[in-house]
Amino acid sequence: MLHGMSTTVEPLSERSAAEVNEEIRALWRRSGGTLNTEQRAEYQRLVMEWAAAAPQSARAA
């Protein structure tokens, strides 16, 4: 039996999807279009943050 587990998703940040998207774009610009291992990890974290902040309709697109 499970106790105390929450099924709600807590946002990773208080930033809007647009703010996170701009950071993703900046990361790609800085990298010149090729992400190294560290940048790839940053990109994955940002995409998860964006998905948490984006409206349902934007995630389906």
PAFIZA-833258 format. One record per residue (C-alpha): chain; residue in one letter; x, y, z. Coordinates in pm, 1 decimal. Example, Ala and Ser with C-alpha at 12.3 -4.5 7.8 and 13.67 -1.06 7.14 Angstrom:
<atoms>
(A A (1230.0 -450.0 780.0))
(A S (1367.0 -106.0 714.0))
</atoms>
This chain:
<atoms>
(A M (0.0 0.0 0.0))
(A L (134.0 341.8 -95.1))
(A H (109.9 637.3 136.8))
(A G (181.4 1004.1 88.7))
(A M (247.7 996.9 -284.2))
(A S (132.1 1299.7 -473.3))
(A T (-1.1 1261.3 -825.2))
(A T (20.4 1630.0 -907.2))
(A V (304.6 1762.2 -1118.1))
(A E (483.8 2053.9 -961.6))
(A P (628.0 2310.7 -1202.7))
(A L (1006.3 2307.1 -1231.2))
(A S (1012.9 2684.7 -1223.2))
(A E (797.0 2991.7 -1214.7))
(A R (911.7 3096.4 -1562.3))
(A S (673.1 3104.5 -1854.2))
(A A (706.6 2867.7 -2147.7))
(A A (809.7 3165.5 -2362.1))
(A E (1094.9 3252.2 -2123.5))
(A V (1220.9 2894.7 -2120.9))
(A N (1187.3 2872.8 -2498.9))
(A E (1404.1 3183.2 -2537.4))
(A E (1670.8 3021.3 -2319.9))
(A I (1655.7 2707.4 -2537.4))
(A R (1702.1 2920.9 -2848.5))
(A A (1995.3 3104.1 -2688.3))
(A L (2158.3 2772.1 -2600.4))
(A W (2137.6 2660.0 -2963.4))
(A R (2276.4 2995.3 -3085.5))
(A R (2569.9 2977.3 -2842.9))
(A S (2644.5 2618.4 -2939.8))
(A G (2653.7 2687.0 -3312.4))
(A G (2398.9 2413.2 -3369.3))
(A T (2593.3 2127.4 -3210.8))
(A L (2546.6 2049.6 -2842.0))
(A N (2823.0 1892.2 -2636.7))
(A T (2741.4 1652.9 -2351.3))
(A E (2700.1 1929.3 -2093.5))
(A Q (2486.3 2140.7 -2327.2))
(A R (2271.5 1838.4 -2414.8))
(A A (2195.8 1785.4 -2046.3))
(A E (2104.8 2154.9 -2014.6))
(A Y (1881.8 2126.8 -2323.1))
(A Q (1699.4 1824.9 -2180.2))
(A R (1642.4 2006.7 -1849.7))
(A L (1510.0 2311.7 -2034.1))
(A V (1275.7 2103.8 -2250.3))
(A M (1129.6 1940.5 -1939.1))
(A E (1085.1 2283.6 -1781.3))
(A W (922.7 2413.9 -2100.9))
(A A (684.3 2117.2 -2114.9))
(A A (578.0 2178.1 -1754.7))
(A A (515.1 2547.3 -1826.9))
(A A (356.5 2516.8 -2172.6))
(A P (-19.5 2501.7 -2218.5))
(A Q (-158.6 2162.3 -2323.3))
(A S (-226.0 2286.0 -2678.5))
(A A (139.4 2386.9 -2732.7))
(A R (266.7 2046.7 -2616.2))
(A A (42.6 1864.0 -2863.5))
(A A (180.7 2060.6 -3159.2))
</atoms>
